[in-house]
Amino acid sequence: MHGGGLEQVGRHGRDLLGAKVKGIVVERRKLTKEIEIKEEVVNAFQDILLETGDWGLSISRLSFFSLDSVDAGLLEKAFFLGRDPDCTL
């Protein structure tokens, strides 16, 4: 399985994320509550993924089960026979 997170965004993304995380403290007040820090880090990471365009849904690494033509034909026949008694597939 491939890693996620920082591995996915590459060097440019990591640099942007680092700058954004540093910027969390620069907003004229220091964030002290753990939840505020977590939310800001999550928001910064989401911004990076959107800005770099490195994130997107992909099914390229998923594997799918497929039916051979005989099984597919039997399934189609069962489906259509269930809907139309006069079907002659």
PyMOL Python script that loads the backbone (N, CA, C, O; Angstrom):
from pymol import cmd

cmd.read_pdbstr("""\
ATOM      1  N   MET A   1       0.856  -1.179   0.000  1.00  0.00           N
ATOM      2  CA  MET A   1       0.000   0.000   0.000  1.00  0.00           C
ATOM      3  C   MET A   1       0.895   1.233   0.000  1.00  0.00           C
ATOM      4  O   MET A   1       1.912   1.268   0.694  1.00  0.00           O
ATOM      5  N   HIS A   2       0.525   2.216  -0.759  1.00  0.00           N
ATOM      6  CA  HIS A   2       1.291   3.447  -0.831  1.00  0.00           C
ATOM      7  C   HIS A   2       0.999   4.316   0.375  1.00  0.00           C
ATOM      8  O   HIS A   2      -0.095   4.298   0.939  1.00  0.00           O
ATOM      9  N   GLY A   3       2.036   5.094   0.759  1.00  0.00           N
ATOM     10  CA  GLY A   3       1.861   6.010   1.881  1.00  0.00           C
ATOM     11  C   GLY A   3       0.992   7.174   1.483  1.00  0.00           C
ATOM     12  O   GLY A   3       0.779   7.427   0.297  1.00  0.00           O
ATOM     13  N   GLY A   4       0.505   7.859   2.439  1.00  0.00           N
ATOM     14  CA  GLY A   4      -0.341   9.013   2.160  1.00  0.00           C
ATOM     15  C   GLY A   4       0.247  10.237   2.797  1.00  0.00           C
ATOM     16  O   GLY A   4       1.450  10.297   3.052  1.00  0.00           O
ATOM     17  N   GLY A   5      -0.564  11.188   3.049  1.00  0.00           N
ATOM     18  CA  GLY A   5      -0.149  12.390   3.756  1.00  0.00           C
ATOM     19  C   GLY A   5       0.927  13.153   3.031  1.00  0.00           C
ATOM     20  O   GLY A   5       0.795  13.457   1.845  1.00  0.00           O
ATOM     21  N   LEU A   6       2.005  13.468   3.748  1.00  0.00           N
ATOM     22  CA  LEU A   6       3.069  14.285   3.186  1.00  0.00           C
ATOM     23  C   LEU A   6       3.756  13.621   2.010  1.00  0.00           C
ATOM     24  O   LEU A   6       4.256  14.315   1.125  1.00  0.00           O
ATOM     25  N   GLU A   7       3.795  12.289   1.974  1.00  0.00           N
ATOM     26  CA  GLU A   7       4.391  11.604   0.837  1.00  0.00           C
ATOM     27  C   GLU A   7       3.677  11.966  -0.450  1.00  0.00           C
ATOM     28  O   GLU A   7       4.314  12.093  -1.496  1.00  0.00           O
ATOM     29  N   GLN A   8       2.373  12.133  -0.390  1.00  0.00           N
ATOM     30  CA  GLN A   8       1.577  12.382  -1.586  1.00  0.00           C
ATOM     31  C   GLN A   8       1.770  13.786  -2.142  1.00  0.00           C
ATOM     32  O   GLN A   8       1.690  13.970  -3.356  1.00  0.00           O
ATOM     33  N   VAL A   9       2.021  14.773  -1.303  1.00  0.00           N
ATOM     34  CA  VAL A   9       2.064  16.144  -1.804  1.00  0.00           C
ATOM     35  C   VAL A   9       3.417  16.538  -2.354  1.00  0.00           C
ATOM     36  O   VAL A   9       3.525  17.578  -3.004  1.00  0.00           O
ATOM     37  N   GLY A  10       4.457  15.746  -2.121  1.00  0.00           N
ATOM     38  CA  GLY A  10       5.762  16.031  -2.674  1.00  0.00           C
ATOM     39  C   GLY A  10       6.456  17.183  -1.970  1.00  0.00           C
ATOM     40  O   GLY A  10       5.926  17.758  -1.019  1.00  0.00           O
ATOM     41  N   ARG A  11       7.664  17.516  -2.457  1.00  0.00           N
ATOM     42  CA  ARG A  11       8.493  18.553  -1.820  1.00  0.00           C
ATOM     43  C   ARG A  11       7.798  19.903  -1.823  1.00  0.00           C
ATOM     44  O   ARG A  11       7.761  20.584  -0.797  1.00  0.00           O
ATOM     45  N   HIS A  12       7.251  20.295  -2.954  1.00  0.00           N
ATOM     46  CA  HIS A  12       6.568  21.598  -3.046  1.00  0.00           C
ATOM     47  C   HIS A  12       5.430  21.683  -2.041  1.00  0.00           C
ATOM     48  O   HIS A  12       5.265  22.697  -1.363  1.00  0.00           O
ATOM     49  N   GLY A  13       4.654  20.626  -1.949  1.00  0.00           N
ATOM     50  CA  GLY A  13       3.545  20.594  -1.002  1.00  0.00           C
ATOM     51  C   GLY A  13       4.021  20.666   0.434  1.00  0.00           C
ATOM     52  O   GLY A  13       3.413  21.339   1.266  1.00  0.00           O
ATOM     53  N   ARG A  14       5.123  19.961   0.727  1.00  0.00           N
ATOM     54  CA  ARG A  14       5.662  20.006   2.093  1.00  0.00           C
ATOM     55  C   ARG A  14       6.152  21.409   2.431  1.00  0.00           C
ATOM     56  O   ARG A  14       5.948  21.888   3.547  1.00  0.00           O
ATOM     57  N   ASP A  15       6.799  22.069   1.467  1.00  0.00           N
ATOM     58  CA  ASP A  15       7.257  23.443   1.704  1.00  0.00           C
ATOM     59  C   ASP A  15       6.079  24.370   1.967  1.00  0.00           C
ATOM     60  O   ASP A  15       6.120  25.189   2.884  1.00  0.00           O
ATOM     61  N   LEU A  16       5.030  24.240   1.161  1.00  0.00           N
ATOM     62  CA  LEU A  16       3.841  25.075   1.361  1.00  0.00           C
ATOM     63  C   LEU A  16       3.177  24.774   2.695  1.00  0.00           C
ATOM     64  O   LEU A  16       2.728  25.685   3.390  1.00  0.00           O
ATOM     65  N   LEU A  17       3.116  23.494   3.053  1.00  0.00           N
ATOM     66  CA  LEU A  17       2.516  23.116   4.327  1.00  0.00           C
ATOM     67  C   LEU A  17       3.323  23.689   5.479  1.00  0.00           C
ATOM     68  O   LEU A  17       2.755  24.203   6.443  1.00  0.00           O
ATOM     69  N   GLY A  18       4.652  23.602   5.385  1.00  0.00           N
ATOM     70  CA  GLY A  18       5.504  24.164   6.434  1.00  0.00           C
ATOM     71  C   GLY A  18       5.263  25.646   6.605  1.00  0.00           C
ATOM     72  O   GLY A  18       5.175  26.139   7.729  1.00  0.00           O
ATOM     73  N   ALA A  19       5.154  26.360   5.499  1.00  0.00           N
ATOM     74  CA  ALA A  19       4.895  27.801   5.563  1.00  0.00           C
ATOM     75  C   ALA A  19       3.535  28.080   6.185  1.00  0.00           C
ATOM     76  O   ALA A  19       3.396  29.009   6.981  1.00  0.00           O
ATOM     77  N   LYS A  20       2.547  27.296   5.835  1.00  0.00           N
ATOM     78  CA  LYS A  20       1.207  27.513   6.394  1.00  0.00           C
ATOM     79  C   LYS A  20       1.171  27.189   7.882  1.00  0.00           C
ATOM     80  O   LYS A  20       0.532  27.901   8.657  1.00  0.00           O
ATOM     81  N   VAL A  21       1.859  26.107   8.290  1.00  0.00           N
ATOM     82  CA  VAL A  21       1.877  25.752   9.707  1.00  0.00           C
ATOM     83  C   VAL A  21       2.574  26.849  10.500  1.00  0.00           C
ATOM     84  O   VAL A  21       2.118  27.213  11.584  1.00  0.00           O
ATOM     85  N   LYS A  22       3.674  27.379   9.970  1.00  0.00           N
ATOM     86  CA  LYS A  22       4.347  28.497  10.643  1.00  0.00           C
ATOM     87  C   LYS A  22       3.421  29.698  10.714  1.00  0.00           C
ATOM     88  O   LYS A  22       3.445  30.448  11.689  1.00  0.00           O
ATOM     89  N   GLY A  23       2.610  29.880   9.689  1.00  0.00           N
ATOM     90  CA  GLY A  23       1.675  30.997   9.655  1.00  0.00           C
ATOM     91  C   GLY A  23       0.579  30.894  10.691  1.00  0.00           C
ATOM     92  O   GLY A  23      -0.066  31.893  11.011  1.00  0.00           O
ATOM     93  N   ILE A  24       0.359  29.718  11.214  1.00  0.00           N
ATOM     94  CA  ILE A  24      -0.674  29.543  12.236  1.00  0.00           C
ATOM     95  C   ILE A  24      -0.358  30.406  13.450  1.00  0.00           C
ATOM     96  O   ILE A  24      -1.266  30.965  14.066  1.00  0.00           O
ATOM     97  N   VAL A  25       0.913  30.518  13.798  1.00  0.00           N
ATOM     98  CA  VAL A  25       1.318  31.300  14.960  1.00  0.00           C
ATOM     99  C   VAL A  25       1.387  32.785  14.617  1.00  0.00           C
ATOM    100  O   VAL A  25       1.358  33.622  15.519  1.00  0.00           O
ATOM    101  N   VAL A  26       1.478  33.124  13.343  1.00  0.00           N
ATOM    102  CA  VAL A  26       1.669  34.506  12.928  1.00  0.00           C
ATOM    103  C   VAL A  26       0.362  35.295  12.880  1.00  0.00           C
ATOM    104  O   VAL A  26       0.383  36.490  12.584  1.00  0.00           O
ATOM    105  N   GLU A  27      -0.736  34.677  13.154  1.00  0.00           N
ATOM    106  CA  GLU A  27      -2.025  35.361  13.075  1.00  0.00           C
ATOM    107  C   GLU A  27      -2.262  36.282  14.271  1.00  0.00           C
ATOM    108  O   GLU A  27      -3.384  36.348  14.772  1.00  0.00           O
ATOM    109  N   ARG A  28      -1.247  36.985  14.735  1.00  0.00           N
ATOM    110  CA  ARG A  28      -1.281  37.981  15.803  1.00  0.00           C
ATOM    111  C   ARG A  28      -1.611  37.404  17.179  1.00  0.00           C
ATOM    112  O   ARG A  28      -1.715  38.144  18.157  1.00  0.00           O
ATOM    113  N   ARG A  29      -1.770  36.128  17.250  1.00  0.00           N
ATOM    114  CA  ARG A  29      -1.954  35.506  18.555  1.00  0.00           C
ATOM    115  C   ARG A  29      -1.466  34.071  18.458  1.00  0.00           C
ATOM    116  O   ARG A  29      -1.562  33.430  17.412  1.00  0.00           O
ATOM    117  N   LYS A  30      -0.961  33.604  19.533  1.00  0.00           N
ATOM    118  CA  LYS A  30      -0.468  32.228  19.556  1.00  0.00           C
ATOM    119  C   LYS A  30      -1.617  31.299  19.934  1.00  0.00           C
ATOM    120  O   LYS A  30      -2.328  31.527  20.913  1.00  0.00           O
ATOM    121  N   LEU A  31      -1.778  30.264  19.148  1.00  0.00           N
ATOM    122  CA  LEU A  31      -2.823  29.292  19.444  1.00  0.00           C
ATOM    123  C   LEU A  31      -2.341  28.402  20.579  1.00  0.00           C
ATOM    124  O   LEU A  31      -1.267  27.804  20.498  1.00  0.00           O
ATOM    125  N   THR A  32      -3.116  28.320  21.607  1.00  0.00           N
ATOM    126  CA  THR A  32      -2.689  27.534  22.756  1.00  0.00           C
ATOM    127  C   THR A  32      -3.550  26.310  22.987  1.00  0.00           C
ATOM    128  O   THR A  32      -3.085  25.323  23.556  1.00  0.00           O
ATOM    129  N   LYS A  33      -4.757  26.360  22.567  1.00  0.00           N
ATOM    130  CA  LYS A  33      -5.618  25.200  22.768  1.00  0.00           C
ATOM    131  C   LYS A  33      -5.273  24.134  21.740  1.00  0.00           C
ATOM    132  O   LYS A  33      -5.121  24.426  20.553  1.00  0.00           O
ATOM    133  N   GLU A  34      -5.154  22.920  22.197  1.00  0.00           N
ATOM    134  CA  GLU A  34      -4.787  21.812  21.319  1.00  0.00           C
ATOM    135  C   GLU A  34      -5.758  21.676  20.153  1.00  0.00           C
ATOM    136  O   GLU A  34      -5.339  21.410  19.027  1.00  0.00           O
ATOM    137  N   ILE A  35      -7.030  21.852  20.407  1.00  0.00           N
ATOM    138  CA  ILE A  35      -8.021  21.700  19.339  1.00  0.00           C
ATOM    139  C   ILE A  35      -7.860  22.775  18.272  1.00  0.00           C
ATOM    140  O   ILE A  35      -8.036  22.500  17.085  1.00  0.00           O
ATOM    141  N   GLU A  36      -7.527  24.000  18.683  1.00  0.00           N
ATOM    142  CA  GLU A  36      -7.298  25.063  17.697  1.00  0.00           C
ATOM    143  C   GLU A  36      -6.121  24.710  16.801  1.00  0.00           C
ATOM    144  O   GLU A  36      -6.175  24.887  15.584  1.00  0.00           O
ATOM    145  N   ILE A  37      -5.067  24.212  17.413  1.00  0.00           N
ATOM    146  CA  ILE A  37      -3.873  23.857  16.648  1.00  0.00           C
ATOM    147  C   ILE A  37      -4.200  22.739  15.665  1.00  0.00           C
ATOM    148  O   ILE A  37      -3.824  22.811  14.496  1.00  0.00           O
ATOM    149  N   LYS A  38      -4.894  21.712  16.130  1.00  0.00           N
ATOM    150  CA  LYS A  38      -5.257  20.596  15.249  1.00  0.00           C
ATOM    151  C   LYS A  38      -6.108  21.072  14.081  1.00  0.00           C
ATOM    152  O   LYS A  38      -5.865  20.683  12.939  1.00  0.00           O
ATOM    153  N   GLU A  39      -7.098  21.905  14.353  1.00  0.00           N
ATOM    154  CA  GLU A  39      -7.974  22.399  13.290  1.00  0.00           C
ATOM    155  C   GLU A  39      -7.193  23.213  12.270  1.00  0.00           C
ATOM    156  O   GLU A  39      -7.411  23.071  11.067  1.00  0.00           O
ATOM    157  N   GLU A  40      -6.292  24.058  12.735  1.00  0.00           N
ATOM    158  CA  GLU A  40      -5.511  24.884  11.816  1.00  0.00           C
ATOM    159  C   GLU A  40      -4.561  24.045  10.976  1.00  0.00           C
ATOM    160  O   GLU A  40      -4.367  24.330   9.794  1.00  0.00           O
ATOM    161  N   VAL A  41      -3.967  23.018  11.567  1.00  0.00           N
ATOM    162  CA  VAL A  41      -3.078  22.141  10.801  1.00  0.00           C
ATOM    163  C   VAL A  41      -3.873  21.391   9.735  1.00  0.00           C
ATOM    164  O   VAL A  41      -3.421  21.275   8.596  1.00  0.00           O
ATOM    165  N   VAL A  42      -5.041  20.887  10.090  1.00  0.00           N
ATOM    166  CA  VAL A  42      -5.893  20.194   9.119  1.00  0.00           C
ATOM    167  C   VAL A  42      -6.289  21.145   7.998  1.00  0.00           C
ATOM    168  O   VAL A  42      -6.216  20.781   6.825  1.00  0.00           O
ATOM    169  N   ASN A  43      -6.704  22.354   8.344  1.00  0.00           N
ATOM    170  CA  ASN A  43      -7.086  23.341   7.327  1.00  0.00           C
ATOM    171  C   ASN A  43      -5.915  23.674   6.415  1.00  0.00           C
ATOM    172  O   ASN A  43      -6.081  23.785   5.200  1.00  0.00           O
ATOM    173  N   ALA A  44      -4.725  23.835   7.001  1.00  0.00           N
ATOM    174  CA  ALA A  44      -3.541  24.145   6.195  1.00  0.00           C
ATOM    175  C   ALA A  44      -3.240  23.004   5.232  1.00  0.00           C
ATOM    176  O   ALA A  44      -2.919  23.242   4.067  1.00  0.00           O
ATOM    177  N   PHE A  45      -3.339  21.782   5.703  1.00  0.00           N
ATOM    178  CA  PHE A  45      -3.061  20.633   4.846  1.00  0.00           C
ATOM    179  C   PHE A  45      -4.086  20.539   3.723  1.00  0.00           C
ATOM    180  O   PHE A  45      -3.725  20.251   2.582  1.00  0.00           O
ATOM    181  N   GLN A  46      -5.347  20.777   4.027  1.00  0.00           N
ATOM    182  CA  GLN A  46      -6.386  20.753   2.991  1.00  0.00           C
ATOM    183  C   GLN A  46      -6.129  21.835   1.949  1.00  0.00           C
ATOM    184  O   GLN A  46      -6.291  21.596   0.753  1.00  0.00           O
ATOM    185  N   ASP A  47      -5.730  23.020   2.397  1.00  0.00           N
ATOM    186  CA  ASP A  47      -5.410  24.101   1.462  1.00  0.00           C
ATOM    187  C   ASP A  47      -4.276  23.696   0.532  1.00  0.00           C
ATOM    188  O   ASP A  47      -4.335  23.955  -0.670  1.00  0.00           O
ATOM    189  N   ILE A  48      -3.248  23.065   1.081  1.00  0.00           N
ATOM    190  CA  ILE A  48      -2.111  22.633   0.267  1.00  0.00           C
ATOM    191  C   ILE A  48      -2.562  21.647  -0.796  1.00  0.00           C
ATOM    192  O   ILE A  48      -2.185  21.769  -1.961  1.00  0.00           O
ATOM    193  N   LEU A  49      -3.352  20.690  -0.407  1.00  0.00           N
ATOM    194  CA  LEU A  49      -3.799  19.689  -1.374  1.00  0.00           C
ATOM    195  C   LEU A  49      -4.633  20.320  -2.473  1.00  0.00           C
ATOM    196  O   LEU A  49      -4.542  19.910  -3.630  1.00  0.00           O
ATOM    197  N   LEU A  50      -5.433  21.297  -2.136  1.00  0.00           N
ATOM    198  CA  LEU A  50      -6.251  21.971  -3.143  1.00  0.00           C
ATOM    199  C   LEU A  50      -5.396  22.852  -4.044  1.00  0.00           C
ATOM    200  O   LEU A  50      -5.613  22.892  -5.255  1.00  0.00           O
ATOM    201  N   GLU A  51      -4.421  23.563  -3.463  1.00  0.00           N
ATOM    202  CA  GLU A  51      -3.572  24.474  -4.237  1.00  0.00           C
ATOM    203  C   GLU A  51      -2.662  23.732  -5.197  1.00  0.00           C
ATOM    204  O   GLU A  51      -2.481  24.165  -6.335  1.00  0.00           O
ATOM    205  N   THR A  52      -2.086  22.618  -4.757  1.00  0.00           N
ATOM    206  CA  THR A  52      -1.125  21.907  -5.593  1.00  0.00           C
ATOM    207  C   THR A  52      -1.799  21.020  -6.625  1.00  0.00           C
ATOM    208  O   THR A  52      -1.180  20.645  -7.621  1.00  0.00           O
ATOM    209  N   GLY A  53      -3.051  20.682  -6.398  1.00  0.00           N
ATOM    210  CA  GLY A  53      -3.738  19.797  -7.330  1.00  0.00           C
ATOM    211  C   GLY A  53      -3.205  18.378  -7.282  1.00  0.00           C
ATOM    212  O   GLY A  53      -3.495  17.569  -8.163  1.00  0.00           O
ATOM    213  N   ASP A  54      -2.415  18.072  -6.241  1.00  0.00           N
ATOM    214  CA  ASP A  54      -1.825  16.742  -6.131  1.00  0.00           C
ATOM    215  C   ASP A  54      -2.800  15.707  -5.608  1.00  0.00           C
ATOM    216  O   ASP A  54      -2.518  14.510  -5.660  1.00  0.00           O
ATOM    217  N   TRP A  55      -3.927  16.143  -5.112  1.00  0.00           N
ATOM    218  CA  TRP A  55      -4.859  15.197  -4.542  1.00  0.00           C
ATOM    219  C   TRP A  55      -6.035  15.034  -5.481  1.00  0.00           C
ATOM    220  O   TRP A  55      -6.514  16.003  -6.071  1.00  0.00           O
ATOM    221  N   GLY A  56      -6.479  13.850  -5.609  1.00  0.00           N
ATOM    222  CA  GLY A  56      -7.667  13.580  -6.398  1.00  0.00           C
ATOM    223  C   GLY A  56      -8.091  12.146  -6.182  1.00  0.00           C
ATOM    224  O   GLY A  56      -7.286  11.296  -5.801  1.00  0.00           O
ATOM    225  N   LEU A  57      -9.311  11.893  -6.417  1.00  0.00           N
ATOM    226  CA  LEU A  57      -9.797  10.530  -6.294  1.00  0.00           C
ATOM    227  C   LEU A  57      -9.202   9.684  -7.407  1.00  0.00           C
ATOM    228  O   LEU A  57      -9.134  10.113  -8.559  1.00  0.00           O
ATOM    229  N   SER A  58      -8.781   8.509  -7.063  1.00  0.00           N
ATOM    230  CA  SER A  58      -8.181   7.637  -8.057  1.00  0.00           C
ATOM    231  C   SER A  58      -8.563   6.193  -7.746  1.00  0.00           C
ATOM    232  O   SER A  58      -8.556   5.765  -6.591  1.00  0.00           O
ATOM    233  N   ILE A  59      -8.889   5.469  -8.782  1.00  0.00           N
ATOM    234  CA  ILE A  59      -9.172   4.045  -8.599  1.00  0.00           C
ATOM    235  C   ILE A  59      -8.073   3.203  -9.234  1.00  0.00           C
ATOM    236  O   ILE A  59      -8.219   1.988  -9.362  1.00  0.00           O
ATOM    237  N   SER A  60      -6.980   3.837  -9.630  1.00  0.00           N
ATOM    238  CA  SER A  60      -5.936   3.124 -10.361  1.00  0.00           C
ATOM    239  C   SER A  60      -5.287   2.010  -9.545  1.00  0.00           C
ATOM    240  O   SER A  60      -4.807   1.034 -10.122  1.00  0.00           O
ATOM    241  N   ARG A  61      -5.261   2.130  -8.215  1.00  0.00           N
ATOM    242  CA  ARG A  61      -4.620   1.103  -7.402  1.00  0.00           C
ATOM    243  C   ARG A  61      -5.614   0.099  -6.827  1.00  0.00           C
ATOM    244  O   ARG A  61      -5.229  -0.787  -6.063  1.00  0.00           O
ATOM    245  N   LEU A  62      -6.866   0.229  -7.182  1.00  0.00           N
ATOM    246  CA  LEU A  62      -7.868  -0.708  -6.692  1.00  0.00           C
ATOM    247  C   LEU A  62      -7.963  -1.899  -7.632  1.00  0.00           C
ATOM    248  O   LEU A  62      -7.785  -1.765  -8.843  1.00  0.00           O
ATOM    249  N   SER A  63      -8.242  -3.051  -7.070  1.00  0.00           N
ATOM    250  CA  SER A  63      -8.441  -4.219  -7.924  1.00  0.00           C
ATOM    251  C   SER A  63      -9.919  -4.590  -7.880  1.00  0.00           C
ATOM    252  O   SER A  63     -10.580  -4.480  -6.847  1.00  0.00           O
ATOM    253  N   PHE A  64     -10.404  -5.021  -9.000  1.00  0.00           N
ATOM    254  CA  PHE A  64     -11.807  -5.367  -9.118  1.00  0.00           C
ATOM    255  C   PHE A  64     -11.943  -6.799  -9.603  1.00  0.00           C
ATOM    256  O   PHE A  64     -11.169  -7.265 -10.439  1.00  0.00           O
ATOM    257  N   PHE A  65     -12.932  -7.484  -9.068  1.00  0.00           N
ATOM    258  CA  PHE A  65     -13.259  -8.821  -9.528  1.00  0.00           C
ATOM    259  C   PHE A  65     -14.097  -8.672 -10.792  1.00  0.00           C
ATOM    260  O   PHE A  65     -14.995  -7.832 -10.849  1.00  0.00           O
ATOM    261  N   SER A  66     -13.813  -9.468 -11.784  1.00  0.00           N
ATOM    262  CA  SER A  66     -14.632  -9.399 -12.995  1.00  0.00           C
ATOM    263  C   SER A  66     -15.116 -10.800 -13.357  1.00  0.00           C
ATOM    264  O   SER A  66     -14.464 -11.804 -13.070  1.00  0.00           O
ATOM    265  N   LEU A  67     -16.249 -10.828 -13.980  1.00  0.00           N
ATOM    266  CA  LEU A  67     -16.847 -12.094 -14.405  1.00  0.00           C
ATOM    267  C   LEU A  67     -16.376 -12.437 -15.803  1.00  0.00           C
ATOM    268  O   LEU A  67     -16.191 -11.556 -16.644  1.00  0.00           O
ATOM    269  N   ASP A  68     -16.182 -13.732 -16.045  1.00  0.00           N
ATOM    270  CA  ASP A  68     -15.890 -14.126 -17.421  1.00  0.00           C
ATOM    271  C   ASP A  68     -17.196 -14.058 -18.216  1.00  0.00           C
ATOM    272  O   ASP A  68     -18.265 -13.852 -17.641  1.00  0.00           O
ATOM    273  N   SER A  69     -17.111 -14.228 -19.510  1.00  0.00           N
ATOM    274  CA  SER A  69     -18.290 -14.038 -20.363  1.00  0.00           C
ATOM    275  C   SER A  69     -19.402 -15.043 -20.048  1.00  0.00           C
ATOM    276  O   SER A  69     -20.582 -14.710 -20.159  1.00  0.00           O
ATOM    277  N   VAL A  70     -19.040 -16.261 -19.661  1.00  0.00           N
ATOM    278  CA  VAL A  70     -20.062 -17.271 -19.336  1.00  0.00           C
ATOM    279  C   VAL A  70     -20.821 -16.853 -18.085  1.00  0.00           C
ATOM    280  O   VAL A  70     -22.052 -16.848 -18.074  1.00  0.00           O
ATOM    281  N   ASP A  71     -20.085 -16.499 -17.025  1.00  0.00           N
ATOM    282  CA  ASP A  71     -20.741 -16.078 -15.786  1.00  0.00           C
ATOM    283  C   ASP A  71     -21.553 -14.802 -15.994  1.00  0.00           C
ATOM    284  O   ASP A  71     -22.641 -14.656 -15.438  1.00  0.00           O
ATOM    285  N   ALA A  72     -21.028 -13.888 -16.787  1.00  0.00           N
ATOM    286  CA  ALA A  72     -21.763 -12.648 -17.056  1.00  0.00           C
ATOM    287  C   ALA A  72     -23.069 -12.956 -17.782  1.00  0.00           C
ATOM    288  O   ALA A  72     -24.110 -12.373 -17.478  1.00  0.00           O
ATOM    289  N   GLY A  73     -23.008 -13.870 -18.739  1.00  0.00           N
ATOM    290  CA  GLY A  73     -24.216 -14.260 -19.468  1.00  0.00           C
ATOM    291  C   GLY A  73     -25.255 -14.904 -18.563  1.00  0.00           C
ATOM    292  O   GLY A  73     -26.447 -14.620 -18.681  1.00  0.00           O
ATOM    293  N   LEU A  74     -24.804 -15.773 -17.656  1.00  0.00           N
ATOM    294  CA  LEU A  74     -25.730 -16.413 -16.716  1.00  0.00           C
ATOM    295  C   LEU A  74     -26.359 -15.386 -15.782  1.00  0.00           C
ATOM    296  O   LEU A  74     -27.547 -15.466 -15.469  1.00  0.00           O
ATOM    297  N   LEU A  75     -25.570 -14.439 -15.348  1.00  0.00           N
ATOM    298  CA  LEU A  75     -26.093 -13.399 -14.469  1.00  0.00           C
ATOM    299  C   LEU A  75     -27.119 -12.536 -15.205  1.00  0.00           C
ATOM    300  O   LEU A  75     -28.174 -12.212 -14.660  1.00  0.00           O
ATOM    301  N   GLU A  76     -26.802 -12.171 -16.440  1.00  0.00           N
ATOM    302  CA  GLU A  76     -27.747 -11.374 -17.227  1.00  0.00           C
ATOM    303  C   GLU A  76     -29.047 -12.147 -17.443  1.00  0.00           C
ATOM    304  O   GLU A  76     -30.140 -11.593 -17.328  1.00  0.00           O
ATOM    305  N   LYS A  77     -28.912 -13.425 -17.756  1.00  0.00           N
ATOM    306  CA  LYS A  77     -30.105 -14.239 -17.995  1.00  0.00           C
ATOM    307  C   LYS A  77     -30.967 -14.312 -16.736  1.00  0.00           C
ATOM    308  O   LYS A  77     -32.186 -14.149 -16.804  1.00  0.00           O
ATOM    309  N   ALA A  78     -30.338 -14.556 -15.591  1.00  0.00           N
ATOM    310  CA  ALA A  78     -31.084 -14.628 -14.329  1.00  0.00           C
ATOM    311  C   ALA A  78     -31.753 -13.293 -14.026  1.00  0.00           C
ATOM    312  O   ALA A  78     -32.889 -13.256 -13.554  1.00  0.00           O
ATOM    313  N   PHE A  79     -31.062 -12.217 -14.294  1.00  0.00           N
ATOM    314  CA  PHE A  79     -31.620 -10.889 -14.028  1.00  0.00           C
ATOM    315  C   PHE A  79     -32.830 -10.626 -14.923  1.00  0.00           C
ATOM    316  O   PHE A  79     -33.886 -10.209 -14.447  1.00  0.00           O
ATOM    317  N   PHE A  80     -32.664 -10.873 -16.215  1.00  0.00           N
ATOM    318  CA  PHE A  80     -33.756 -10.589 -17.141  1.00  0.00           C
ATOM    319  C   PHE A  80     -34.920 -11.564 -16.981  1.00  0.00           C
ATOM    320  O   PHE A  80     -36.076 -11.170 -17.140  1.00  0.00           O
ATOM    321  N   LEU A  81     -34.639 -12.814 -16.674  1.00  0.00           N
ATOM    322  CA  LEU A  81     -35.720 -13.774 -16.443  1.00  0.00           C
ATOM    323  C   LEU A  81     -36.538 -13.382 -15.225  1.00  0.00           C
ATOM    324  O   LEU A  81     -37.752 -13.585 -15.191  1.00  0.00           O
ATOM    325  N   GLY A  82     -35.881 -12.829 -14.242  1.00  0.00           N
ATOM    326  CA  GLY A  82     -36.588 -12.385 -13.045  1.00  0.00           C
ATOM    327  C   GLY A  82     -37.499 -11.209 -13.328  1.00  0.00           C
ATOM    328  O   GLY A  82     -38.492 -11.018 -12.627  1.00  0.00           O
ATOM    329  N   ARG A  83     -37.182 -10.416 -14.343  1.00  0.00           N
ATOM    330  CA  ARG A  83     -37.978  -9.236 -14.659  1.00  0.00           C
ATOM    331  C   ARG A  83     -39.001  -9.514 -15.748  1.00  0.00           C
ATOM    332  O   ARG A  83     -40.095  -8.948 -15.742  1.00  0.00           O
ATOM    333  N   ASP A  84     -38.644 -10.384 -16.676  1.00  0.00           N
ATOM    334  CA  ASP A  84     -39.521 -10.635 -17.822  1.00  0.00           C
ATOM    335  C   ASP A  84     -39.603 -12.146 -18.062  1.00  0.00           C
ATOM    336  O   ASP A  84     -38.668 -12.734 -18.605  1.00  0.00           O
ATOM    337  N   PRO A  85     -40.697 -12.769 -17.669  1.00  0.00           N
ATOM    338  CA  PRO A  85     -40.812 -14.232 -17.814  1.00  0.00           C
ATOM    339  C   PRO A  85     -40.710 -14.705 -19.260  1.00  0.00           C
ATOM    340  O   PRO A  85     -40.406 -15.875 -19.494  1.00  0.00           O
ATOM    341  N   ASP A  86     -40.953 -13.841 -20.229  1.00  0.00           N
ATOM    342  CA  ASP A  86     -40.895 -14.242 -21.635  1.00  0.00           C
ATOM    343  C   ASP A  86     -39.507 -14.056 -22.243  1.00  0.00           C
ATOM    344  O   ASP A  86     -39.322 -14.276 -23.440  1.00  0.00           O
ATOM    345  N   CYS A  87     -38.542 -13.657 -21.438  1.00  0.00           N
ATOM    346  CA  CYS A  87     -37.187 -13.412 -21.939  1.00  0.00           C
ATOM    347  C   CYS A  87     -36.571 -14.733 -22.392  1.00  0.00           C
ATOM    348  O   CYS A  87     -36.695 -15.743 -21.700  1.00  0.00           O
ATOM    349  N   THR A  88     -35.909 -14.733 -23.545  1.00  0.00           N
ATOM    350  CA  THR A  88     -35.321 -15.962 -24.086  1.00  0.00           C
ATOM    351  C   THR A  88     -33.816 -15.821 -24.291  1.00  0.00           C
ATOM    352  O   THR A  88     -33.291 -16.361 -25.264  1.00  0.00           O
ATOM    353  N   LEU A  89     -33.113 -15.127 -23.424  1.00  0.00           N
ATOM    354  CA  LEU A  89     -31.651 -15.004 -23.563  1.00  0.00           C
ATOM    355  C   LEU A  89     -30.966 -16.339 -23.536  1.00  0.00           C
ATOM    356  O   LEU A  89     -29.742 -16.407 -23.641  1.00  0.00           O
TER     357      LEU A  89
END
""", "prot")
cmd.dss("prot")
cmd.show_as("cartoon", "prot")
cmd.util.cbc("prot")
cmd.orient("prot")
